[in-house]
Amino acid sequence: MAEITAKDVKELRDLTGAGMMDAKKALVESDGDAEAAAQVLREKGLAKAASRSDRDNSEGAVAIATDGNKVAMVHLRCETDFSAKSDGFVELVNSLAEAVLEEGEQAIEARAEVIDDVRLSIKENVSVGKVALIEGSDNHLVDTYLHVQDGRGVNGVLVQGSGVDQETLHQVALHIAFAKPTALSREEVPEDLVEQERTSLLEVTKAEGKPEQAWEKIVEGRLTAWYKESVLLEQGLHGDKTTVQETIGEGQIVRFEQAFIGD
């Protein structure tokens, strides 16, 4: 009998979209012949998932698990809200979040077979989105927010702060949920995006007929407004004039993670 390696199984899974155990069984049955194994899977109706991998899966559910100052979040994607709202799907994403909390982010890979089974059973493009784990300490508090709609989490936030009290940190978590910043600070915004936006703003300013000596100041002002759309610390908390940075004072937001349906 031919030796079946993990690489062989992965290659067959990539080719057919079949589950891990199904792929391995097919290879064993076909004595290691990948083409024959793929045919076995097709005949059993287990290779259909491959044709779904490029279908939009902007639906899904988000779950958060907490244990004291340790928090985990998992976003599981699917194609329809019907599937996302089902008890089985919600239970799965909740169990995945609990697993990440206990075992770390590698827990997702260890449960690849379970996710494969769901993909095949509901006949949708199911994939794992955001996976995050944050563990605080006496000096680094953590907070969470999960917006639940129709029985499933649709917008989740984890945030870690230093020198920020719990209530203020929770207000920041609420703000993140609805403002959806993409970066913590300006330093996290890719430089190529900044230069692209600066060039675009300069062209707009020129087209408006502004005096040349004022171009630099106008562009920088508009660039600051652009940063406020995506940089957490520069956004007005809950849309107010007071920014997140001003709200936390000497404190620090160490890290934040967000996952939401439609992302």
Backbone torsions as a table, in degrees:
resi	resn	phi	psi	omega
1	MET	NA	136.5	-179.9
2	ALA	-67.8	145.7	177.4
3	GLU	-76.7	127.3	179.6
4	ILE	-99.2	115.0	-178.7
5	THR	-97.6	164.7	176.9
6	ALA	-60.9	-34.2	178.1
7	LYS	-64.6	-40.3	178.4
8	ASP	-61.4	-43.9	-179.5
9	VAL	-63.4	-44.5	-179.2
10	LYS	-62.3	-43.7	-179.0
11	GLU	-62.8	-38.4	178.7
12	LEU	-70.0	-38.3	177.4
13	ARG	-63.6	-42.5	178.8
14	ASP	-63.1	-36.1	-177.8
15	LEU	-73.3	-39.7	-171.4
16	THR	-110.0	-21.1	-175.8
17	GLY	78.2	10.0	-178.6
18	ALA	-76.2	165.1	178.7
19	GLY	-70.6	163.3	-176.0
20	MET	-60.7	-50.9	-177.6
21	MET	-69.3	-36.9	177.9
22	ASP	-63.0	-41.1	179.4
23	ALA	-64.6	-42.1	-179.6
24	LYS	-65.0	-44.2	179.5
25	LYS	-61.6	-40.2	-179.5
26	ALA	-65.3	-37.9	178.8
27	LEU	-67.8	-40.4	177.5
28	VAL	-62.7	-45.5	-179.7
29	GLU	-62.3	-31.7	-177.0
30	SER	-99.6	12.6	178.8
31	ASP	54.2	39.8	174.6
32	GLY	85.5	-0.5	-180.0
33	ASP	-79.7	109.8	-174.6
34	ALA	-62.8	-42.2	-178.7
35	GLU	-66.0	-41.4	178.7
36	ALA	-66.7	-38.1	179.5
37	ALA	-65.2	-39.8	178.4
38	ALA	-63.0	-37.9	178.4
39	GLN	-67.0	-39.1	176.7
40	VAL	-59.4	-44.3	-179.4
41	LEU	-65.8	-40.0	178.7
42	ARG	-63.6	-41.0	-179.4
43	GLU	-65.7	-30.4	179.5
44	LYS	-89.1	-0.3	179.8
45	GLY	73.9	22.4	-176.6
46	LEU	-102.3	2.3	-178.1
47	ALA	-106.5	6.0	-176.6
48	LYS	-69.1	-25.1	-176.7
49	ALA	-60.4	-26.2	-178.6
50	ALA	-61.0	-36.8	-178.3
51	SER	-74.4	-7.0	-178.6
52	ARG	-98.8	-10.9	-170.6
53	SER	-63.0	-21.7	-179.5
54	ASP	-101.1	7.8	179.3
55	ARG	-84.3	147.3	-178.0
56	ASP	-60.5	129.8	176.6
57	ASN	-130.0	56.6	-178.1
58	SER	-82.3	-2.3	172.9
59	GLU	-89.6	-177.0	179.0
60	GLY	141.6	-157.8	-179.4
61	ALA	-149.6	152.8	178.8
62	VAL	-120.6	137.4	177.9
63	ALA	-130.9	146.9	177.0
64	ILE	-126.6	135.7	176.0
65	ALA	-121.0	140.4	-178.4
66	THR	-131.4	149.4	173.9
67	ASP	-148.5	92.2	-176.0
68	GLY	64.7	-119.2	-177.6
69	ASN	-99.8	24.6	178.7
70	LYS	-123.5	129.2	-175.2
71	VAL	-136.2	149.2	179.5
72	ALA	-137.2	151.1	179.5
73	MET	-140.6	139.9	176.8
74	VAL	-135.0	136.2	176.0
75	HIS	-115.7	118.5	178.2
76	LEU	-110.7	124.2	-175.5
77	ARG	-94.4	149.2	170.5
78	CYS	-152.0	-177.6	-173.4
79	GLU	-90.2	-33.3	-173.0
80	THR	-125.2	149.5	177.0
81	ASP	-69.8	-23.8	176.7
82	PHE	-59.3	-47.7	178.5
83	SER	-68.9	-41.0	-176.5
84	ALA	-63.2	-30.6	-178.1
85	LYS	-87.7	-7.9	-177.1
86	SER	-67.1	149.8	-178.4
87	ASP	-58.3	-41.5	-178.1
88	GLY	-63.5	-41.5	-179.0
89	PHE	-67.7	-44.2	179.8
90	VAL	-64.4	-41.2	177.7
91	GLU	-62.1	-38.6	-179.8
92	LEU	-64.9	-49.0	-177.5
93	VAL	-65.6	-34.1	176.3
94	ASN	-65.0	-42.3	179.7
95	SER	-67.3	-33.9	177.1
96	LEU	-65.9	-40.7	178.2
97	ALA	-63.8	-41.8	178.1
98	GLU	-63.7	-39.2	179.8
99	ALA	-64.7	-42.5	178.1
100	VAL	-63.7	-38.6	178.9
101	LEU	-61.0	-40.4	-175.7
102	GLU	-84.9	-36.8	-170.3
103	GLU	-114.1	-12.5	-176.2
104	GLY	99.4	174.2	-175.3
105	GLU	-63.2	-22.5	179.1
106	GLN	-67.6	-11.0	179.3
107	ALA	-61.8	-27.8	-179.1
108	ILE	-65.9	-45.7	179.9
109	GLU	-63.4	-35.3	179.7
110	ALA	-66.9	-18.3	-179.3
111	ARG	-111.0	24.5	-179.5
112	ALA	-59.2	-35.9	-178.5
113	GLU	-65.0	-39.5	179.6
114	VAL	-63.4	-43.6	179.2
115	ILE	-65.4	-39.0	176.6
116	ASP	-60.2	-41.7	-179.1
117	ASP	-61.7	-40.0	178.7
118	VAL	-66.6	-42.0	179.3
119	ARG	-56.7	-43.0	-179.0
120	LEU	-75.2	-36.8	-176.1
121	SER	-71.8	-37.2	-179.1
122	ILE	-96.6	-4.5	176.4
123	LYS	56.9	44.9	177.5
124	GLU	-132.2	164.1	175.8
125	ASN	-78.2	95.3	-179.8
126	VAL	-102.8	128.7	179.0
127	SER	-147.7	160.6	179.3
128	VAL	-88.2	128.7	176.5
129	GLY	-94.0	-124.4	-179.0
130	LYS	-67.8	134.9	171.8
131	VAL	-130.6	125.5	-176.5
132	ALA	-144.3	145.8	177.9
133	LEU	-138.1	125.4	178.5
134	ILE	-128.2	130.7	176.7
135	GLU	-119.9	119.4	-179.1
136	GLY	-85.6	-168.8	179.0
137	SER	-152.7	-173.0	178.2
138	ASP	-60.1	-32.2	-177.5
139	ASN	-95.9	-17.8	-179.0
140	HIS	-119.7	102.4	178.3
141	LEU	-83.4	156.4	175.1
142	VAL	-125.5	154.4	176.8
143	ASP	-145.1	160.2	-178.0
144	THR	-138.2	160.4	169.8
145	TYR	-148.2	135.1	177.0
146	LEU	-133.8	117.4	176.8
147	HIS	-88.4	120.7	-176.6
148	VAL	-106.2	134.2	-179.5
149	GLN	-139.4	127.1	-179.9
150	ASP	53.8	38.5	174.1
151	GLY	84.3	0.4	179.5
152	ARG	-129.5	150.4	174.9
153	GLY	-72.9	131.5	-179.2
154	VAL	-118.6	-11.0	-177.4
155	ASN	-155.8	109.2	-176.6
156	GLY	-119.6	146.4	-179.5
157	VAL	-137.6	135.8	167.6
158	LEU	-118.8	135.9	178.0
159	VAL	-142.0	140.7	-179.0
160	GLN	-121.9	132.2	-178.7
161	GLY	-133.8	156.2	176.8
162	SER	-125.5	129.0	-178.7
163	GLY	71.6	22.8	179.4
164	VAL	-124.2	128.6	-179.2
165	ASP	-70.6	161.3	-172.7
166	GLN	-61.1	-41.0	-178.3
167	GLU	-66.2	-42.2	178.2
168	THR	-65.0	-40.3	179.4
169	LEU	-63.2	-36.7	178.7
170	HIS	-67.7	-38.0	177.0
171	GLN	-62.7	-36.1	176.7
172	VAL	-66.2	-40.4	177.9
173	ALA	-61.3	-43.3	177.4
174	LEU	-61.6	-42.5	179.1
175	HIS	-60.7	-47.1	-179.2
176	ILE	-58.0	-40.8	-176.7
177	ALA	-55.0	-41.8	-173.5
178	PHE	-102.7	-21.4	177.5
179	ALA	-86.4	-24.5	177.8
180	LYS	52.1	55.6	175.2
181	PRO	-66.3	153.2	-180.0
182	THR	-108.3	-8.6	-179.9
183	ALA	-144.7	151.8	178.4
184	LEU	-78.2	-45.1	-178.2
185	SER	-138.3	172.2	178.2
186	ARG	-59.6	-33.2	-176.7
187	GLU	-63.6	-22.1	-178.7
188	GLU	-87.2	-9.0	179.2
189	VAL	-80.7	124.4	-178.7
190	PRO	-54.5	134.3	-175.7
191	GLU	-61.5	-33.9	-179.4
192	ASP	-66.5	-32.8	176.6
193	LEU	-69.1	-38.5	178.6
194	VAL	-62.9	-46.7	-179.1
195	GLU	-65.7	-37.0	177.7
196	GLN	-63.1	-43.5	179.7
197	GLU	-68.9	-39.1	179.5
198	ARG	-63.0	-42.2	178.3
199	THR	-62.9	-43.7	179.5
200	SER	-62.7	-43.9	-179.4
201	LEU	-66.0	-34.8	178.4
202	LEU	-65.5	-41.9	179.4
203	GLU	-63.8	-40.6	178.1
204	VAL	-63.1	-43.5	-179.0
205	THR	-63.6	-41.8	178.0
206	LYS	-62.8	-43.6	-177.4
207	ALA	-64.5	-24.7	179.4
208	GLU	-78.9	-6.7	178.5
209	GLY	79.3	21.3	179.2
210	LYS	-68.7	148.3	179.1
211	PRO	-62.3	140.0	-174.5
212	GLU	-56.8	-37.3	-177.9
213	GLN	-66.8	-15.0	-179.0
214	ALA	-100.1	-5.1	-174.6
215	TRP	-56.2	-50.1	-175.0
216	GLU	-59.9	-45.6	-178.3
217	LYS	-65.8	-40.9	179.9
218	ILE	-65.2	-44.7	-179.2
219	VAL	-63.0	-43.7	180.0
220	GLU	-63.6	-37.0	177.7
221	GLY	-65.5	-42.0	178.9
222	ARG	-70.9	-31.7	177.9
223	LEU	-67.6	-37.2	176.5
224	THR	-61.9	-41.8	177.2
225	ALA	-63.5	-37.2	178.5
226	TRP	-64.9	-42.7	177.8
227	TYR	-58.7	-39.5	-177.2
228	LYS	-63.2	-21.5	178.9
229	GLU	-73.6	-24.3	-173.7
230	SER	-127.2	-17.8	-175.8
231	VAL	-96.1	118.0	-175.2
232	LEU	-53.9	-52.5	-173.0
233	LEU	-64.1	-20.5	-178.1
234	GLU	-98.3	-4.1	179.0
235	GLN	-80.8	148.1	175.1
236	GLY	-74.7	125.3	-177.4
237	LEU	-59.1	121.7	-178.3
238	HIS	57.1	27.3	177.7
239	GLY	85.2	0.7	179.5
240	ASP	-79.1	174.2	179.4
241	LYS	-72.1	-30.8	-179.5
242	THR	-71.4	121.7	-176.7
243	THR	-75.9	167.2	176.1
244	VAL	-60.6	-43.4	179.4
245	GLN	-60.5	-43.2	178.6
246	GLU	-65.8	-33.9	-180.0
247	THR	-67.3	-39.5	-178.0
248	ILE	-86.5	-7.4	175.9
249	GLY	58.7	-121.3	-179.8
250	GLU	-80.3	-4.0	179.6
251	GLY	-73.4	179.6	-176.6
252	GLN	-142.6	135.1	168.4
253	ILE	-89.6	115.1	-174.8
254	VAL	-80.1	-40.8	-174.4
255	ARG	-164.3	149.3	169.4
256	PHE	-143.7	152.0	177.5
257	GLU	-135.0	141.1	178.8
258	GLN	-139.1	142.1	173.7
259	ALA	-138.8	132.8	179.4
260	PHE	-146.2	153.3	-179.2
261	ILE	-68.0	133.8	-177.7
262	GLY	98.8	-8.6	-179.7
263	ASP	-72.1	NA	NA
